[in-house]
Each structure stands twice: as structure tokens, then as C-alpha cells.
């Protein structure tokens, strides 16, 4: 809608009634020129923001109208009710006993003497809104006063008329459409508007530790006192202290030092692999596994033959205390083509052979494998099975931690199962999180099953949660619970508390942003006081529910600068809940402000078909004034 309209005070027809034959009379001159004064009002139509209706009125008078020793005052009143049949010139008090004087714009004639430009004064006005003011309009009265004798003439009151013939009438109460965070949620969308406390459960995957067991020369017997064997065996034993080891296939390597025949070394590689597997299963068997469980553990070893040890030999030689020349010679000899055993025997005659035997060969006599330990946390499948056993009485409730209960419940789509899981948790853990999440589950059930008795069951849980610890989560949920009960005062009380408390959980903070945005819209006192922009920004970082998308559109609409953005937000809100009549009504207003009659009528028709109460609202809503004689509007509300 055009927010600045030129208003011409409809006094032209009245001038002759007050003209005096003495044209030197300054009052008569003012009357004569009054028909040329111009008034503007912004916004038009008037708008409710918060509890006030505010507007700026500008008056521009012909400079010749300002006479020395005079003053001119424009009094502005708002007259509620049906003013279509109001007769001009009757006193305001007679027109309506509920009329209120909004204020006045004064002009001092002396101030403008000698000036050539028409005097213009702008002034901000506001009045406290009452429901009876939704219909009505502005009226103005002009008062010309001669200061010397304080004689005055009053002109009017008359209805304020715009240049195209319309009047300034009614108050747009669109701000009141603001939605609470639970208003318009579509439970079938699978979204929850409620704040579940974080379960703090972090799943950990399996860990793998590789450990080697070293052997004496020519031996395949696992000896704890050889090299670092005892420490390695302690690590392996400790890996499975608390966890049942699931079946797996382990890969490993077994090797030997290069001395001796190929047949002997091949046998050692085989025997050492078998020895390590037996040692490993011996440790696992301490957990009283049945034989068939032990047989499920498979070990696959890469058993190195003589030539396959050369790369490791070379690496260990490089790490030894041999001189550079000795290292090069030892690697060259063992790496020659030909008989591997003969090459190795040549090393026996070298003065540094003992160093090889002491520093290199022992590290080649090993068997090693990677031991995989399952994650320290239980899988979701395991938790679900344990919860079922707890419910059946086969396990006690303390077999799961609080976070395990909360994690299992959070991943249970069936609301009855979720609630019963949380109730089992409450047998052991009377914490703020458990109480809060039980309450949230009740609210989800109330929403999905349209069972408002669950709301009354949820509230004590949130109160118990707040008693344990005051949190943004529980305060937010209490706000939504009271919203579902229709108690807006309590809803706003707890939304404010949630906004003050906040949350360290990023997801909950996004939910609370919706609450903050609602409060910002309610607190806005003007289009441009920053509150609607604050709400729009907050709603850009929140959960995309119907009420949040709706309020984003409303914040954009009420700023009066980007109606296309408002249409887009309301359209997204309608997609979240296609059966929400209020969303369609707001969309119709957005199209009306754009001047899009076709889409306005279509959205309004949908709203009225979904809920006939919107017909009554639309008839008196000044947002649709320019279309009320259009056939599309008439068809939408019939």
C-alpha cells in the first residue's frame, strides 16, 4: 500500500459559511486560504505496533495564510466505529463518545512573516490502542485565532480525505497475528518443536592396537621375559577387561631371523603364528567363552620365507650400531642373487656378525597381529536390546547410564517406546535432563495424538526439571506447554525466561532464537525501531517450523520494505502446514500490500475455507480496503 498519501482538508465547501465581507479580517483571510493546505500521514492505513498506534502527520499551509498576530492549529482526533455515515461539522463528542483527541499541529503566524516558502510542520502522534479502534478513522479540525483579542473560529471537524477520494480509516492490527512457537506446528511433518536435552552420548568406534611377540632363536614358545613380551601381553589382556569381544578375523605376520636353513625358518614362521594365536585365545578364554565362540576368531598370518625378510633386515641394519661401511656390506651380501643360506653364512665370518646377531636378528624373530577392541560405548542395537530386557525385568534399570537411556530414547521414533524408556531412566536418574525429556515426550504425544491431557502431565515434569536446575530447555518447553493450554501470559513469561537462560546446546539455542524473535515482534513499537529487523535476523538462524517461518514473514511484512520476502516466507510456512488458515490469511495481506489482487484473493479464499472466522476479520481489516469492492475479494469471503 502507498504509505504516504496527500490529504486535503475538506474545508472548501465550508469557506463561504465563514467568509466575512471585510476582506481585511485576518481570520476571514485564513479561512479563504485554508482550502489550499495539504496534509500527509505516514503510514496509511494506520498500524498497530505493540500497544500504540503511531503515525507522522505533516501539514503544509499557504504562506499567505499566516497572518501577523494570529495562530492556526490543526487538531487531530481518532473516531472509532462506523464513520462512513459521519456528518462533518458536528462536534467530535457528538459523533462518538469514544472519540479521542490525538494531538495538534500549531502554526505561529508571526514566525512566517516575510517568508516566501509555504510553512511545513511535521509531528509524530500516537494513541493507546483499544479493540474498538480497529474500525474508525482520523478527523481534523482547524482553529484560527487572533491573538490580540483571542477570538477564534473553528472549522470542522471533517474526515481526513486522500487525493483519490478515500478516507483515513481504521487501524491495521496485523502485528497481532504473531505466532507462539507451537502455533501451527504440523505433527505429521515429523518435526518436534520441543527442546530435548542433549543426551551427551558419544559413540566410539573400535580401536586397533598392533603388538608383536618376540621369540628366542629357533623357538616358537611364547616367553614373557623375552624382549617386551610381558608389556605387550598385559596390553592385550587389558583391552578386553570390560567388553565381550565380538568374532573377527585378525591379520598378522610371523617371521624369523635369517640364520639357519629355509626349512627350519619356514617351520618357525608357521609355529610362531600358531603360538601367538594360542596365546591370544588363552587370554580371551578367561572370559569363559564357549568353544564355539572361540572358534569364531580367525587369524590369518603372512608367514615370511627367507627372502621376504630382506627389506626388514636392511631397515634394522640401518638402525644398528654398525659403521656405514659395515652396513653397506651386510646389506649387499644378504641381497645378492643366488642361495640365500650361503649368503647368510658369509656374514658369519665378518667381524661385525655378533652385532648383527645381537641387534638385528632378535627383532626378526616375531609374530604380530592387530588386536581390535570394540568401541567403549554400546551400539544402538545393544542399547535397544538392553532397554527391552530392563522393561521385561530381566535386567535392573541401573545397567544403563543416564546418557545411554537418553541416547536410546532420542533414537526411538515410537513415542510410547520413547516415553517408557525415559520413565525407566527416571527410576535411577532423577536429573533435570530426564525430567525435561519426559515432559517433551508428553508434549510430542499431545501434539501428535491431539491429547491435551498429556500437556497437564508434562508441566510437572518441566517444573521438576527446573527444580533440579533452571535451564533454557525446560523454560522453553514450559512456554510451549502453556501456549498449548491457551495461557499466553504464562507462555510469554517462560519464553522470556528461556531467552534469559539460553543454552550451551547449539540446537536448543536455535529453538530459543524463535522465542526471542516472538518477543521482539511483540515488543516492536514502530516499523523502524529495529525490533522487526532483530526478529528477522533471529529467525534466519532457527528451526524451520511453520510458526518460525510465519513470524519471519510477519517481521518482514511489518517493516514495510520487502513484501516479496514476506510472501516467500509465508509460502514456506504454508508448505510446512498446508492446513493452517492463519498462514494463508497473512499471505493474503502480503499480496494485498504488493497490489496483487489475484493472489490475494486466492490466499484469502483458502484461509476462509479453512476457518470461516477469517471472513469476519477480513471484512473490517483495513489491509484489504482497496480491494473490498473487487469481485475477487467478495468471492473469497462469501
Residue pairs with C-beta under 8 A, 6 or more apart in sequence:
1 44
1 45
1 592
1 593
1 595
1 623
1 626
2 44
3 42
3 43
3 44
3 560
4 40
4 41
4 42
4 44
5 40
5 41
5 44
5 162
5 163
5 164
5 166
5 168
6 38
6 39
6 40
6 162
6 163
7 38
7 39
7 40
7 41
7 160
7 161
7 162
7 163
7 168
8 35
8 37
8 38
8 39
8 161
8 163
9 34
9 35
9 37
9 39
9 74
9 140
9 142
9 156
9 158
9 160
9 161
10 88
10 158
10 159
10 161
11 34
11 35
11 142
11 155
11 156
11 158
12 35
14 88
14 89
14 155
14 156
14 158
15 31
15 32
15 34
15 35
18 27
18 28
18 31
18 153
18 155
19 28
19 31
19 32
20 27
20 28
22 28
23 29
26 67
26 68
26 69
26 70
26 109
26 146
27 70
27 144
27 146
27 151
27 153
29 64
29 65
29 67
30 65
30 67
30 70
30 72
30 144
31 144
31 153
31 155
33 61
33 62
33 64
33 65
34 65
34 142
34 144
34 155
36 61
36 62
36 65
37 59
37 60
37 61
37 62
37 65
37 142
38 59
38 60
39 57
39 58
39 59
39 60
39 74
39 140
39 160
40 57
40 58
40 60
41 55
41 56
41 57
41 58
41 138
41 160
41 168
42 55
42 56
43 55
43 527
43 560
44 55
44 162
44 168
45 168
45 169
45 170
45 171
45 172
45 622
45 623
45 625
46 53
46 55
46 138
46 168
46 170
46 171
46 172
46 622
47 53
47 54
47 55
47 171
47 172
47 174
47 175
47 527
47 558
48 129
48 171
48 172
48 173
48 174
48 175
48 176
49 175
49 524
49 525
49 526
49 527
49 529
49 558
50 175
50 522
50 523
50 524
50 525
51 128
51 129
52 126
52 127
52 128
52 129
52 525
53 78
53 126
53 127
53 128
53 129
53 133
53 171
54 124
54 125
54 126
54 525
54 526
55 124
55 125
55 126
56 122
56 123
56 124
56 125
57 76
57 105
57 122
57 123
57 125
58 120
58 121
58 122
58 123
59 74
59 105
59 107
59 120
59 121
59 122
60 118
60 119
60 120
61 72
61 107
61 118
61 119
61 120
62 118
63 112
63 115
63 116
63 117
63 118
63 119
65 72
66 72
66 107
66 108
66 109
66 111
66 112
66 113
66 115
66 119
67 109
68 109
68 110
68 113
69 109
69 110
69 146
69 147
69 148
70 109
70 144
70 145
70 146
70 147
71 106
71 107
71 108
71 109
71 144
71 145
71 147
72 106
72 107
72 109
72 142
72 143
72 144
72 145
73 104
73 105
73 106
73 107
73 142
73 143
73 145
74 104
74 105
74 106
74 140
74 141
74 142
74 143
75 101
75 103
75 104
75 140
75 141
75 142
75 143
75 157
76 101
76 102
76 103
76 104
76 105
76 125
76 138
76 139
76 140
77 92
77 99
77 100
77 101
77 102
77 138
77 139
77 140
77 141
77 157
78 99
78 100
78 102
78 127
78 133
78 136
78 137
78 138
78 139
79 86
79 92
79 95
79 96
79 98
79 99
79 136
79 137
79 138
79 139
80 96
80 98
80 99
80 130
80 132
80 133
80 135
80 136
81 96
81 98
81 132
81 135
81 136
82 135
83 95
83 135
83 136
83 137
83 139
83 159
83 167
83 169
86 95
86 139
86 159
87 95
88 156
88 157
88 158
88 159
89 156
89 157
89 158
90 157
91 157
92 99
92 101
92 139
92 141
92 157
93 99
95 139
95 157
96 136
98 132
99 139
100 127
102 125
102 126
102 127
102 138
103 123
103 125
105 121
105 123
106 121
107 119
107 121
111 119
112 119
127 133
129 171
129 173
133 171
134 170
134 171
134 173
134 620
135 169
135 170
135 620
136 169
136 170
136 171
137 159
137 160
137 167
137 168
137 169
137 170
138 159
138 160
138 168
138 169
139 156
139 157
139 158
139 159
139 160
140 156
140 157
140 158
140 160
141 154
141 155
141 156
141 157
141 158
142 154
142 155
142 156
143 152
143 153
143 154
143 155
144 152
144 153
144 155
145 151
145 152
146 152
159 167
159 168
160 167
160 168
161 167
161 168
162 168
166 625
169 622
169 625
170 620
170 621
170 622
170 625
171 622
172 621
172 622
172 623
173 621
174 554
174 557
174 558
174 586
174 589
174 623
175 521
175 524
175 554
175 558
177 554
177 582
177 585
177 586
178 518
178 521
178 522
178 551
178 554
179 518
179 546
179 547
179 550
179 551
179 554
179 582
180 479
180 480
180 483
180 488
180 491
180 495
180 518
180 547
181 193
181 476
181 479
181 480
181 483
181 495
181 511
181 514
181 515
181 518
181 545
181 547
181 548
182 193
182 447
182 480
182 483
182 484
182 547
183 483
183 547
183 582
184 545
184 546
184 547
184 550
184 573
184 576
184 577
184 580
184 582
184 583
185 191
185 193
185 447
185 545
185 546
185 547
185 577
186 546
186 576
186 577
186 579
186 580
187 444
187 447
187 448
188 448
189 576
189 577
191 543
191 545
191 576
192 440
192 444
193 447
193 480
193 511
193 543
193 545
193 547
194 440
194 443
194 444
194 476
194 477
194 480
195 436
195 440
195 472
195 473
195 474
195 476
195 477
195 503
195 508
195 511
195 512
196 410
196 436
196 437
196 440
196 473
197 406
197 432
197 433
197 436
197 437
197 471
197 473
197 505
197 508
198 406
198 433
198 505
198 507
198 508
199 403
199 406
199 407
199 409
199 410
199 433
200 403
200 406
201 377
201 403
201 404
201 406
201 407
202 377
203 375
203 377
203 379
204 375
204 376
204 377
205 375
206 372
206 373
206 374
206 375
207 372
207 373
207 375
208 370
208 371
208 372
208 373
209 235
209 236
209 239
209 370
209 371
209 373
210 368
210 369
210 370
210 371
211 232
211 235
211 236
211 368
211 369
211 371
212 232
212 366
212 367
212 368
213 222
213 229
213 232
213 233
213 272
213 275
213 276
213 279
213 366
213 367
213 368
214 226
214 227
214 228
214 229
214 362
214 363
214 365
214 366
215 221
215 222
215 223
215 226
215 268
215 272
215 275
215 365
215 366
215 367
216 223
216 226
216 365
217 257
217 259
217 361
217 362
217 365
218 260
218 264
218 268
219 365
220 268
220 271
220 272
220 274
220 275
221 275
222 229
222 275
222 276
222 278
222 279
223 229
224 230
224 233
227 362
233 279
233 283
236 280
236 283
236 371
237 283
237 286
239 371
239 373
240 283
240 284
240 287
240 373
243 373
243 374
243 376
244 287
245 284
245 287
245 297
245 373
245 374
246 374
247 293
247 296
247 297
247 298
248 297
248 298
248 372
249 297
249 298
249 299
249 300
250 280
250 297
250 298
250 299
250 300
250 369
250 370
250 371
250 372
251 300
251 301
251 302
251 369
251 370
252 273
252 276
252 299
252 300
252 301
252 302
252 367
252 368
252 369
252 370
253 301
253 302
253 303
253 304
253 366
253 367
253 368
253 369
254 269
254 270
254 272
254 273
254 276
254 301
254 302
254 303
254 304
254 366
254 367
254 368
255 269
255 272
255 303
255 304
255 308
255 309
255 312
255 364
255 365
255 366
255 367
256 265
256 268
256 269
256 272
256 304
256 309
256 364
256 365
257 265
257 309
257 360
257 361
257 362
257 364
257 365
258 265
258 306
258 309
258 313
258 334
258 340
258 344
258 361
258 364
259 344
259 357
259 361
260 341
261 341
262 305
262 306
262 340
262 341
265 305
265 306
266 303
266 305
266 306
268 365
269 303
269 304
269 305
270 303
272 365
272 366
272 367
273 299
273 301
273 303
273 367
275 367
276 299
276 301
276 367
276 368
276 369
277 299
277 301
280 297
280 299
280 369
280 371
281 294
281 297
284 294
284 297
285 294
299 369
301 367
301 369
306 340
306 341
307 340
309 364
310 334
310 335
312 364
313 331
313 334
313 360
313 364
314 331
314 334
314 335
316 359
316 360
316 363
316 364
317 327
317 330
317 331
317 356
317 360
318 327
320 327
320 355
320 356
320 359
320 360
321 355
321 359
322 330
322 352
322 355
322 356
323 352
326 350
326 352
326 355
329 350
330 347
330 350
330 352
330 356
333 343
333 346
333 347
334 340
334 343
334 344
334 347
335 343
336 343
347 353
347 356
377 404
378 386
378 404
380 407
380 408
380 411
383 400
383 404
383 407
383 408
384 408
384 412
386 395
386 399
386 400
387 400
387 405
387 408
387 421
387 424
389 395
390 396
390 397
390 399
390 400
390 424
391 420
391 424
397 424
397 425
397 427
397 428
398 428
400 408
400 425
402 425
402 428
402 429
402 431
402 433
402 434
405 421
405 422
405 424
405 425
405 429
405 434
406 422
406 425
406 433
406 434
406 437
408 421
409 418
409 421
409 422
409 425
409 437
409 441
410 418
412 418
412 421
415 441
415 444
415 445
415 448
416 445
418 441
418 444
419 438
419 441
419 442
419 445
422 434
422 437
422 438
422 441
423 438
425 434
426 434
426 435
426 438
430 468
431 468
432 465
432 466
432 468
432 469
432 471
432 474
433 465
435 461
435 462
435 464
435 465
435 468
435 474
436 461
436 462
436 465
436 471
436 473
436 474
436 477
438 458
438 461
439 458
439 459
439 460
439 461
439 462
439 465
439 474
439 477
439 481
440 458
440 477
442 454
442 455
442 457
442 458
442 461
443 454
443 455
443 458
443 477
443 480
443 481
443 484
445 451
445 454
446 452
446 453
446 454
446 455
446 458
446 484
447 484
452 484
452 485
455 481
455 484
455 485
458 477
458 481
459 478
459 481
459 482
462 474
462 477
462 478
462 481
463 478
465 471
465 473
465 474
466 474
466 475
466 478
470 497
470 501
471 501
471 503
472 498
472 499
472 501
472 502
472 503
472 508
472 509
472 512
473 498
473 503
473 505
473 508
475 494
475 495
475 497
475 498
475 501
476 494
476 495
476 498
476 508
476 511
476 512
476 515
478 490
478 494
478 497
479 490
479 491
479 492
479 493
479 494
479 495
479 497
479 498
479 515
480 491
482 488
482 490
482 491
482 494
483 491
492 519
492 522
495 515
495 518
495 519
496 519
498 512
498 515
499 512
499 515
499 516
499 519
502 509
502 512
503 509
503 512
510 541
510 542
510 543
511 542
511 543
513 538
513 539
513 541
513 542
514 538
514 539
514 542
514 543
514 545
514 547
514 548
514 551
516 535
516 538
517 534
517 535
517 536
517 538
517 539
517 542
517 548
517 551
517 552
517 555
518 535
518 551
520 531
520 532
520 534
520 535
520 538
520 555
521 531
521 532
521 535
521 551
521 554
521 555
521 558
523 531
524 531
524 532
524 535
524 558
525 531
527 558
527 559
527 560
528 559
532 555
532 556
532 558
532 559
533 555
533 559
535 551
535 552
535 555
536 552
536 555
536 556
536 559
539 548
539 549
539 551
539 552
539 555
540 552
542 548
544 572
544 576
545 576
546 573
546 576
546 577
546 580
546 583
547 573
549 569
549 570
549 572
549 573
549 576
550 569
550 570
550 573
550 580
550 582
550 583
550 586
552 569
553 565
553 566
553 567
553 568
553 569
553 570
553 573
553 586
553 587
553 590
554 566
554 586
556 562
556 563
556 565
556 566
556 569
557 563
557 566
557 586
557 589
557 590
557 593
560 593
563 590
563 593
563 594
564 594
566 590
566 593
567 587
567 590
567 591
567 594
570 583
570 586
570 587
570 590
571 587
573 580
573 583
574 580
574 583
574 584
574 587
577 583
579 610
580 610
581 606
581 607
581 608
581 610
581 611
581 614
582 607
584 603
584 604
584 606
584 607
584 610
585 603
585 604
585 607
585 614
585 617
585 618
587 599
587 603
588 600
588 601
588 603
588 604
588 607
588 618
588 624
588 636
589 621
589 623
589 624
591 597
591 599
591 600
591 603
592 600
592 623
592 624
592 626
592 627
593 623
595 626
597 627
597 630
597 632
597 633
598 632
600 624
600 627
600 632
600 633
601 627
601 630
601 632
601 633
601 635
601 636
602 636
604 614
604 618
604 624
604 633
604 636
604 637
605 635
605 636
607 614
607 618
608 614
608 615
608 618
608 636
608 637
615 637
618 624
618 633
618 636
618 637
619 628
619 637
624 633
627 633
